[in-house]
Amino acid sequence: MKIKLDTHWERRTKHSFLTQEEIQNLFKIAGFKKTVFSSEVITNGLANTNYKVVLENFAKPFFLRIWTRDSNACQKEFLLNEKLAKFKVPVPKIYFTDWGKSKVDFCWGIYEWVEGVQMTQALLNSTEKQIEKYFQEAVKIHNSFSKITFEKSGFFNNGLEIIPFEKGFALEFFGELLGNPQIRNLLGKADFEKLVKFIEENRSKFSKLETENHLIHADFKSSNFLVNPKTQEITGLVDWEFAFCSSPIFDLGMLLRFENELGSSVKKSVENFSELDLEEDWYETAKLFDLMNLLDFMTRDLVEFKNVVEHCTELVKVTLKRFS
């Protein structure tokens, strides 16, 4: 099977294109006195807009990030950065962020530039042995940040304040998804019935999401890793805007999403290198949790997000076949 991962998925938002003068103004606001020599949009990613910016007489470029979603995501990433660095998670240093839109009408930040290519791109032309090494390294990084805990499970509010989950929220969310006629039509009667049965048989597993309080990246997939293709070393883990507190198995589910294309070494990497106390049914739990994401993607507009919807439908069917 040819590896494609999510390289053909449609972007959720249009790029926020800035002129060089506008970029120069942002660096001036951040206290940089040097002139912007060049800037280019980094096309990877499905939502926010990122730029590689070179200043005159600076040896290394900078990473300029423009958020297209809520301001809390920008603030969250900034506040988590210091915690993550202490646990030796390879996150880029943040030099400046403005989530209050004090000078311009969008949220933005200037980051350290991290050398490397997107792991998704590296995987497309990797051998089985290289794929295994990438995922071993990813699991080791997961070991580091999943040790970070907060006082309770829930979503982050401003200032990393936790908004606790309501009891039964996961099952309620699944109920909303199952009530969506588009999901029923995409799966067909037989697979939809398998989905309902799978969720019902595993409903007790949802308590992990509501009671465990580990830091979750919540977008823990290859497109958010920067890597050195020569050594398979991971040089950076980016995009913490969806982070919340819950079961670390949630992230493992996302990591395993494309294992049908990548091979058995992905699952073996988790089993051999995870420092979590994995229960016998951890794999089934991980797949169940990622179903929440996949089913949510399936509710998007069928015309605008045709590739996303079709691929996620295929992945859901693969999971149902595996466990039915």
C-alpha positions as CSV (number, residue, x, y, z in Angstrom):
1,M,0.0,0.0,0.0
2,K,1.3,3.4,-0.9
3,I,1.8,5.7,2.1
4,K,-0.3,8.9,1.8
5,L,-1.3,9.7,5.4
6,D,-3.2,13.0,5.6
7,T,-1.1,14.7,2.8
8,H,-4.2,15.1,0.6
9,W,-6.5,16.5,3.3
10,E,-8.0,20.0,2.7
11,R,-7.1,23.0,4.8
12,R,-9.7,24.2,7.3
13,T,-8.9,27.9,6.7
14,K,-7.2,30.0,4.1
15,H,-3.7,31.2,4.7
16,S,-3.4,34.7,6.3
17,F,-1.0,36.3,3.8
18,L,1.0,39.2,5.1
19,T,3.2,41.7,3.2
20,Q,6.8,42.0,4.2
21,E,6.0,45.4,5.6
22,E,3.4,43.9,7.9
23,I,5.8,41.2,9.0
24,Q,8.4,43.8,9.7
25,N,5.9,45.6,11.9
26,L,5.3,42.5,13.9
27,F,9.0,42.0,14.6
28,K,9.2,45.7,15.5
29,I,6.4,45.3,18.0
30,A,8.2,42.3,19.5
31,G,11.3,44.4,20.0
32,F,13.5,43.3,17.1
33,K,15.4,46.1,15.6
34,K,16.8,44.3,12.5
35,T,15.2,44.5,9.1
36,V,13.3,41.6,7.6
37,F,15.4,40.3,4.8
38,S,13.0,37.6,3.5
39,S,9.8,35.8,4.4
40,E,8.0,32.7,3.0
41,V,4.8,30.9,3.9
42,I,5.3,27.4,5.1
43,T,2.5,25.5,3.3
44,N,2.4,22.5,5.7
45,G,-0.5,22.4,8.2
46,L,-4.3,22.5,7.8
47,A,-5.3,25.6,9.8
48,N,-2.9,28.3,11.0
49,T,-0.5,30.2,8.9
50,N,3.3,29.9,9.5
51,Y,6.2,31.9,8.0
52,K,9.9,31.4,7.8
53,V,11.4,34.8,8.4
54,V,15.0,35.8,7.9
55,L,16.4,39.0,9.5
56,E,19.4,40.8,8.3
57,N,22.6,39.8,10.0
58,F,20.9,36.9,11.9
59,A,22.4,33.5,11.4
60,K,19.2,31.6,12.1
61,P,15.7,32.3,10.7
62,F,12.6,32.7,12.9
63,F,9.2,31.1,12.9
64,L,6.2,33.4,12.7
65,R,2.9,31.9,13.6
66,I,-0.5,33.4,12.8
67,W,-3.5,31.9,14.7
68,T,-6.7,31.6,12.9
69,R,-8.7,30.3,15.8
70,D,-9.4,31.5,19.3
71,S,-6.9,33.6,21.3
72,N,-6.9,31.1,24.1
73,A,-4.9,28.7,21.8
74,C,-2.1,31.2,21.5
75,Q,-2.0,31.9,25.2
76,K,-2.2,28.2,26.1
77,E,0.8,27.4,23.8
78,F,2.9,30.1,25.4
79,L,2.1,29.1,29.0
80,L,2.7,25.4,28.3
81,N,6.0,26.1,26.6
82,E,8.0,26.6,29.8
83,K,6.5,23.5,31.5
84,L,7.3,21.4,28.5
85,A,10.9,22.5,28.2
86,K,11.5,21.5,31.9
87,F,10.5,18.0,31.0
88,K,12.8,18.0,28.0
89,V,10.1,18.0,25.4
90,P,11.5,19.3,22.2
91,V,9.4,22.5,21.8
92,P,10.7,25.6,20.1
93,K,11.5,28.6,22.3
94,I,8.9,31.3,22.1
95,Y,10.3,34.8,21.9
96,F,7.1,36.8,21.8
97,T,3.3,36.3,21.6
98,D,0.3,38.6,21.5
99,W,-2.9,36.8,22.2
100,G,-4.7,40.0,23.3
101,K,-4.6,41.5,19.8
102,S,-3.2,44.7,21.3
103,K,-1.6,46.0,18.1
104,V,-3.1,44.0,15.3
105,D,-6.4,42.2,14.9
106,F,-5.1,38.6,15.1
107,C,-3.1,36.5,17.5
108,W,0.5,35.8,16.6
109,G,3.9,34.7,18.0
110,I,7.6,34.6,17.1
111,Y,9.3,31.3,17.7
112,E,12.8,29.9,17.5
113,W,13.4,28.2,14.2
114,V,13.8,24.4,14.5
115,E,15.7,22.6,11.8
116,G,13.9,19.6,10.3
117,V,11.2,18.4,8.0
118,Q,7.7,17.5,8.8
119,M,7.6,13.8,9.8
120,T,4.7,13.2,7.5
121,Q,6.8,14.0,4.5
122,A,9.7,11.9,5.8
123,L,7.5,8.9,6.3
124,L,6.4,8.9,2.7
125,N,9.8,7.7,1.6
126,S,11.0,5.8,4.6
127,T,11.9,2.1,5.0
128,E,10.2,-0.1,7.6
129,K,13.2,0.3,9.9
130,Q,13.1,4.1,9.6
131,I,9.4,4.2,10.3
132,E,9.9,2.1,13.5
133,K,12.7,4.5,14.7
134,Y,10.5,7.6,14.1
135,F,7.7,6.1,16.2
136,Q,10.0,4.9,18.9
137,E,11.2,8.4,19.3
138,A,7.6,9.8,19.3
139,V,6.6,7.4,22.1
140,K,9.7,8.5,24.1
141,I,8.6,12.1,23.8
142,H,5.0,11.1,24.8
143,N,6.5,9.5,28.0
144,S,8.0,12.9,28.9
145,F,5.1,15.2,28.6
146,S,2.4,12.7,29.8
147,K,4.2,12.9,33.2
148,I,2.9,16.4,33.5
149,T,-0.4,16.4,35.4
150,F,-2.9,19.0,36.6
151,E,-5.3,19.1,39.5
152,K,-8.2,17.6,37.4
153,S,-9.2,16.6,33.9
154,G,-10.8,19.1,31.6
155,F,-10.1,21.8,29.0
156,F,-7.8,24.7,29.5
157,N,-9.3,28.1,30.0
158,N,-7.3,31.4,30.1
159,G,-4.1,31.1,32.2
160,L,-4.2,27.3,32.1
161,E,-7.2,27.2,34.4
162,I,-9.0,23.9,34.1
163,I,-12.6,23.7,33.2
164,P,-13.6,20.2,34.5
165,F,-15.3,17.7,32.2
166,E,-18.9,17.1,32.9
167,K,-19.6,13.4,33.8
168,G,-20.6,11.4,30.8
169,F,-19.4,14.1,28.3
170,A,-17.6,11.6,26.0
171,L,-20.6,9.3,25.7
172,E,-22.8,12.3,25.1
173,F,-20.5,13.5,22.3
174,F,-20.6,10.1,20.7
175,G,-24.4,10.3,21.0
176,E,-24.4,13.6,19.0
177,L,-22.2,12.1,16.4
178,L,-24.3,8.9,16.0
179,G,-27.3,11.2,15.6
180,N,-25.7,12.9,12.6
181,P,-27.4,11.5,9.4
182,Q,-24.3,12.1,7.3
183,I,-22.3,9.6,9.4
184,R,-25.0,7.0,9.1
185,N,-25.1,7.5,5.3
186,L,-21.4,7.4,4.8
187,L,-20.9,4.2,6.8
188,G,-24.0,2.3,5.6
189,K,-26.4,0.3,7.7
190,A,-24.1,-2.6,8.5
191,D,-21.1,-0.6,9.5
192,F,-23.2,1.9,11.4
193,E,-24.7,-0.9,13.5
194,K,-21.1,-2.2,14.2
195,L,-20.1,1.3,15.3
196,V,-23.0,1.5,17.7
197,K,-22.3,-1.9,19.1
198,F,-18.6,-1.2,19.5
199,I,-19.2,2.0,21.4
200,E,-21.8,0.4,23.6
201,E,-19.6,-2.6,24.5
202,N,-16.8,-0.2,25.4
203,R,-18.7,2.6,27.2
204,S,-16.9,1.8,30.5
205,K,-13.6,3.0,28.9
206,F,-14.8,6.6,28.7
207,S,-14.3,7.0,32.4
208,K,-10.5,7.3,31.7
209,L,-11.1,10.5,29.8
210,E,-13.1,12.0,32.7
211,T,-10.9,10.9,35.6
212,E,-7.3,11.0,34.4
213,N,-5.4,14.3,34.5
214,H,-2.3,14.0,32.3
215,L,-1.3,16.6,29.8
216,I,-2.6,15.7,26.3
217,H,-1.2,17.1,23.1
218,A,-4.5,16.3,21.4
219,D,-3.1,16.6,17.9
220,F,-0.3,14.0,18.4
221,K,0.3,13.0,14.8
222,S,3.2,12.9,12.4
223,S,2.4,16.3,10.8
224,N,3.2,18.0,14.1
225,F,6.7,16.5,14.4
226,L,9.8,18.0,12.9
227,V,12.5,15.4,12.2
228,N,16.0,14.8,10.9
229,P,15.5,12.3,8.1
230,K,19.1,11.1,8.2
231,T,19.0,10.0,11.9
232,Q,15.2,9.7,12.5
233,E,15.7,12.1,15.4
234,I,12.7,14.2,16.4
235,T,13.8,17.9,16.6
236,G,10.5,19.4,17.5
237,L,6.9,18.8,18.6
238,V,4.6,21.7,17.6
239,D,1.0,22.9,17.7
240,W,-0.2,22.6,21.3
241,E,-3.3,24.6,20.7
242,F,-5.7,21.7,21.3
243,A,-4.0,20.5,24.5
244,F,-6.1,19.5,27.5
245,C,-5.9,17.2,30.5
246,S,-7.2,13.6,30.3
247,S,-6.0,10.1,29.5
248,P,-2.6,9.8,27.7
249,I,-4.2,6.9,25.7
250,F,-6.0,9.6,23.7
251,D,-2.7,10.7,22.2
252,L,-1.7,7.2,21.4
253,G,-4.9,6.7,19.5
254,M,-3.9,9.6,17.2
255,L,-0.4,8.3,16.8
256,L,-1.8,4.9,15.6
257,R,-4.3,6.5,13.2
258,F,-2.5,5.5,10.0
259,E,-0.9,2.2,11.1
260,N,-2.7,0.4,8.3
261,E,-0.4,2.3,5.9
262,L,2.7,2.3,8.1
263,G,2.8,-1.3,9.3
264,S,2.9,-3.2,12.6
265,S,6.0,-1.4,13.9
266,V,3.8,1.6,15.0
267,K,1.9,-0.5,17.5
268,K,5.1,-2.4,18.6
269,S,6.8,0.9,19.3
270,V,4.1,1.8,21.8
271,E,4.2,-1.6,23.4
272,N,8.0,-1.7,23.7
273,F,8.7,1.9,24.6
274,S,5.7,3.4,26.4
275,E,6.3,4.0,30.1
276,L,2.6,4.0,30.8
277,D,1.1,1.1,32.7
278,L,-0.7,-0.2,29.6
279,E,-3.7,-2.4,30.4
280,E,-4.4,-5.5,28.3
281,D,-7.1,-3.6,26.3
282,W,-5.1,-0.4,25.8
283,Y,-5.0,-0.8,22.0
284,E,-8.8,-1.1,21.7
285,T,-9.2,1.9,24.1
286,A,-6.8,4.0,21.9
287,K,-8.7,3.2,18.8
288,L,-12.0,3.9,20.5
289,F,-10.8,7.4,21.6
290,D,-9.6,8.2,18.1
291,L,-13.0,7.3,16.7
292,M,-14.2,10.5,18.4
293,N,-11.9,12.5,16.1
294,L,-12.5,10.6,13.0
295,L,-16.3,10.7,13.3
296,D,-16.1,14.4,14.0
297,F,-14.2,14.9,10.8
298,M,-16.9,12.9,8.9
299,T,-19.4,15.6,9.8
300,R,-17.7,18.2,7.7
301,D,-19.0,19.6,4.4
302,L,-18.8,16.8,1.8
303,V,-17.9,19.2,-1.0
304,E,-15.4,21.4,0.7
305,F,-13.7,18.6,2.6
306,K,-14.2,15.7,0.3
307,N,-10.8,14.0,0.9
308,V,-10.9,14.4,4.7
309,V,-14.4,12.9,4.9
310,E,-13.7,10.0,2.6
311,H,-10.4,9.1,4.2
312,C,-11.8,9.3,7.8
313,T,-14.8,7.1,6.7
314,E,-12.3,4.6,5.4
315,L,-10.3,4.7,8.7
316,V,-13.5,4.2,10.8
317,K,-14.4,1.1,8.7
318,V,-10.9,-0.3,9.2
319,T,-11.2,0.0,12.9
320,L,-14.7,-1.6,12.9
321,K,-13.4,-4.5,10.8
322,R,-10.5,-5.0,13.2
323,F,-12.7,-5.3,16.3
324,S,-16.0,-6.7,15.0
